[in-house]
Amino acid sequence: MLFTYEALRTDGTAVVDRLEAGDRLAAAGALRERGLVVLRLEATTEDVPAAGPGWNVLSRRITHRDRILFTRQLKMLLEAGAPLVPALEAAEEQTLKPAMRQLLRRLRVRVEQGDSLAHALEDEAELFDPVFRSMVATGEATATLPQVFGRLAALAQQQEQARKQVLGALLYPAILSVLMLGVIAVLLLFVVPRFRTLFLSLRSPLPVTTELLFAASEFATRHGLWLLGLLAAVVTGGVLALRLPATRAWLDDLQLRLPLLGPLVRRLLFARILRVWAAMLRSHVPVLDALRQSRAAVRNAACLQALAQVEEAVTSGGRLGPSLASTRLADAVIVAALRTGEENGRLAEATEFVSGWLDEDNAATIHQLTRLAEPLLLAVMGVVVGFVAMSLFVPLFDLASAAG
């Protein structure tokens, strides 16, 4: 429950604020533990702007963008010299989203009561992954919390930029594919049947390509609903199959084995892992903890299995570079760079350098693949439309020549 209170500090100054507690008695006890003399304590509710039900549903969800904004706010406030509790309070006041404001209030109250921020984040594990919580814990232990939030903000920005690059590369080919399927559907369902009626009425011999086109159009016209139902069933079955661990593991392994996309997927996954390693090692997180917590950064089953092998080898006394060399995660040149950094005691710098180099190389590769996919899709669309046009207009030319 949320309570609004008025109280006096030991120096006689008044304070008006809000407090979250289980009940009124617990709220009064928490205020007395802070050394406050309670003047007024009333239960209240969160002020939510009046809006439609759809807005209320969205306002209760804390998104990845909200967490990025929270990280950047704390980075700015802590680096400016603000203590942790005033920084949380300032971030709470600057946040307009009710759900995020409630989260910040819960964190602030826990810290005010004497808990560490890392311990408070443990109760919000569904919102903050192990990497985030581990780095915050290390930052508090080493009194480097402003630097840690700076690295967390940079890590979040890099991950968001990589995600936008991948989505942006897939967007245009996806639009072209949908457009091509739409053109084919319009031709088969509306254009070709009209020509078929015309040619049947003329009773003229037709080329093989025209006969094939008419057969495809007739099949699509008669069984279109069945085809849509079959497509919906295939999509539904695919979604359900993806929830099975065996299917996910097989697809994840297939992604890494594809001739052209496999190396790119592997490098994208490893770049994400390296970014996490670099941020955690820079924050003085032990190597084993960085290896263990970085599993939360990826979902690919084959990649997670490789990380488990590396972690097991390092736990047994091995070194990171040779352990990576035995997996399919990294290329030889990347392994050599990490091995050199590890041998020279500069593993954090090496992971940071390699992750930045991989990001640049992956961005260039995605750009090249996108430029290659565009003309290929346009060529396929041109072949389809050209085939339909030739199949329809060649018989017309033949009829015109015969009539002439």
N, C-alpha and C positions, 0 to 999 in steps of 0.2 A: 504494500500500500504506500501511497505517497502522502506525506504530511507537510503542511506549511506551518512554520513556527516563527515566533518572535522570542528573542532571548537576550540576556545581558552577559557580556564577557566579564572576566575578573577585573578588568580595568574600568568597567562601567559603561563601555560603549555598547550600543545596541546592534543586533544583527537580525536580519530578516532573510530567511532562506527556506529551501524545501529539503526534505529528508525522506528516504525510502526505507521502510522497516516492515516487519511482519505484522505488527499491531501497534496500538497507541502506547502500550506499556513499554514495548521494546524501543520505540522511538524516543520516549522520555528518558529511558536508561542510556541510550546512545548519546543524547544531548548532555546528560549529567556527566558522563565519562569524559566529554570534551571540556568540562569545567564551565558549562553554560547554565545560567539560571533561566528556566523556562517561564516566559510570561504568557504565551499563547501557543497552543498546539492543536491544529485542526486537520482532519483528513480532507484531502482534495483529490482532484482528478487532473489528468494531463489535458492542457488546452490544445484541442485539435481544431484547426480551422474548418468551418462548415464547408462541406463539399459533397459531391456525390459519392456513392458507395465504391465506385471504381477508384476514385482518388484515395479513399481511406485504405483500401487494400494495398495500393502501391505505397502509401506513406508508412505502412507497417513493415515493409520489406527493407532490409539493409542490404544494399548491393555492393558489388566490388568497387564501384566508383565512390560510394560513401566511405568505404574503408581507406581508399587512396586519399581522399580529402582529409580524413581524420589523421592519417600519417603525416601528410604535408603540414597540417595545422600544428601538430605537436612538434614537428621538426623546426618550424619557424619560431614558435614560442620558446622552446627549450634552447635553441641556439641564440635567441635574443637574451637569454639569462633568466627567464621566468622559472620559478620552482614548479615542481610537477603538479601539485594541487591547483594553484592558480592557472596553470596552463590548461589543465583539464576543465576547469571552470570557465575559462575564456573560450575554449573550443565548444563547450556546451552552449554558451550564450550565442555564439556565432552560427550554430547549427539550426536550420529551420525545420528539418525533418523530425517529426515527433519520435519515431522509433530510434533514430540515431541519438537524439537528445536524451532519451531515457537510458540508452546504453552508456553514454558519457556520464550521466548522473550516477549510475550504478558503479562505474569505475572510480569516480571521484569519491563517493561515499566510502568505498572499500579502502581507498588509499588514506582518506582522512581518519579512518578507524585504526590505521596502523598496518594494514596489509601492504605488501609490495604490489606494484602494478602487474608484474608477471603472475603473481598468485591470483589477482583479480581477473586477469585474462584467462586463467584456467577455467573459470566458470562460464566463459564465453567461447568455449572451444569450437563451437559450430561456426563462429564468425572469424576466428583468428587461428590460422594453421600452426602446426608445431614450429615451423621456421620462425614465424613472427614471435611466438611466445618465448622460444629459446633465445633469440637475439635480444629481446627485451630483458630477460632474466640476466643474461650476461652483461648487458649495459648497466643494469642496476648494481650488479656485483662489482663491476670495475669502475663505477662512477663515470661512464661514458654514454649515458642515455641520449644526450643530444646528438652525438655522432651516430649512434645506432639508429635513431629515427631518421637521420639523414640518409643512411644507407638503405633503410627500409623504403623510404620514399623513392630513392633512385632505383631500387630493385623493382618496385611496383610500376614505376614509369617505364622501365625497360621491358617488363613483361607485357604491359599494355601496348607498347609500341610494336613488339613482335606479334602480338595477337592481331592488331590492326593490319599489319603487313600481310599476314596469311589470309585474313578475311578479305582484304582489298584485292589480293591476287585471285581469290576464288570467285569474287562477285561478278566480274565481267564475263568470264567463261560460263558461269551459271546463268546469267541473263541471256547470253547467246544460245545456250542449250535449250532453255525454256522457249525462247523465240522460235528456234528451229522446230521444236516439237509442235508449237502452236501453228506454224505455217504448214507442216505436214498434215495436221489434223484438219485444218480448213480445206486444204486441197483434196484430201481423201473423202471428207464428209459432205462438202458442198460444191466444189468446182468439178471434180471428176465425174460425179453422178450425172450432171447436166450434159457433159460431153458424151457419156455412155448412152444416154437416152437418144441423143442426136445420131450417133453412129449406128445404133441398133435400128433406128427408123430408116436409115439409108441403106442398110443391109450390104455394106461394103466390106471387103476383106480388110483385116486389121493386122498390123505388125505384131510380133511376139511381145515386144515391150509394152505396147498398148493393151494387149490382152492381160498381161501380168498386172498392169496398173489398175485395170478395171476389176480384176479379181480381188486385188488388195482393197480397193475402195468398197466393193460389195461386202467383203468380209467385215470390214470396219463398220459399215453402215448397219449390217444385220446383228453383229455381235458386239457393238460398241459398249453397251451397258455391262455385258459379261466381261469385256476386257477391263473396264473400270473397276468392276468388282474384284477381278483377279489381281489387278494392280494394287488395290487397297489391301487385299489379303496378303500379298507378298510384302508390302510395306509393314503391315502389322506383324506378320511373322518375323520379319527382319528385326523389328524393334524388340520383340519378345526374345528373339534368339540372342540379341546383343546383351541381354541381361544375364545370360548364362556365362559363368566363368570360363568354361571350355571354349565357347564361341569367341568371347572377347580375347582370350589368350591366342587363339588361332589367327584372328584378324590383326591383332597387334604384331604378331610375328610376321604375318604377311606384309604388313606395311613396311617393315624394315627390309624385306626381301625383294620388293618391286624393283625392276631394272632401273628406272629413271627416278622415281619418287622416293624409293627406299633410302638412298644415301642422304637426300635432303631431309626426310623425316627424322632420320637418326641424328643428323647435325642440329636440327631444330630442338630436339629433345635434349641433346647433350649441352647445347648452349644454355638452355633454361637451367639445367642442373649446375652448370659452371657458374652462372650468375648467382645462384643460391649459395654455392660453396664460397665464392669470392666475398659476398656480403657477410656470411657467417664467420669466415676465417678472419676478415678484417675487424670483426667485432670480438675477436679473441675466443670464439667458440672452438672447443677441441675438434680435431679432425674427425674422430669417430662420431661425435654428436652431429657434426655437419653432414657426414655420410648418412647417418640414420634419419635425420630430420628432412634431408633433401628428397626423401621418397614422397613427401607430400606435394612436391612440385610437379610430378608427372603421374600419369595414369596408365601408360603403356605397360602391359604385363611383362613383355620381353625386356623392356628397359628396367623395370623394377627387379626382375630376376637378376639382371646383370649387376645392378647396384647392390643387391644382397650378396652376390659373390665377391664383389670388391670389399664390402664391409667385413665379410667373414675373413677374407685374406688379410686385411689390415688388422683386424682383431687378433689374428693368430701371429702377428709380428711382422707381416709383410709390409712393403711400401706401396704407396698409392699408384705410382707410375707403372711398375710391372703388373700390378693387379688389374689396372685398366687395359693394359696391352693384351690380356687374356680374354677380353670381352670384345663384342662388336660395337661398343659405344663410340669409340674415338678412333680417328685416323692416326697413323704412326707419327706424323709430325706433331700432332697435338699431344700425344703421349710423351714424346721426347721433350717438349716444352715443359710439361708438368713435372716430368722426372727431373729435369734440370733445376726448376724452381724448388722442388722438394729437397734435392741434394744440397742446394745453397741456402736453405732455410728461408726461402722467399716464396712459399707455396701460395700464400694469399695474393701476392703480386702476380704470380704466374697465372693463377686461375682468372684473375681480373683481366689480364691482358688477353688471354686466349678467348675468354667469353666475348670481349669486345670485338676481337678479330672475327670470331665466328658469326656474330651478329651482322657485321658488315658483309661478310662473304655470303651468308644466307640471304640477306636482302638483295644482293646482286643476282644470286641464283634464282630467287623467286621472280624478280623482274624479267630475267631472260626466259624463264618458263612461261610466264604470262604473255610475253610478246610472241612466243612460239605457238601458244595455244590459240591465240586470236585468229591468225590466218588459217590455221588448220580447221577450226570450227566454221569460219566463213567459207572455206573451200568445200567442206562437207555440205553446208547449206546450199552452196551454189550447185554442187553436183546433184543434190536431190531435186532442187527446183528445175535445173536444166533437164534432168531425166523426165520429170513430169511434163515440162513444156515440149520437149521433143516427141514424147509419146502421144501428146494430144495434137500437136500442130502438123507433124509429118503426114498423118492420114488426111488432114484437111488440105494440105498442099497437093496430095495425090488426087483427092477428089476434084480440086480446082483444075488440076492439069487435065484430068479425064474429061471434065465438063467443057474445057476449052477446046 
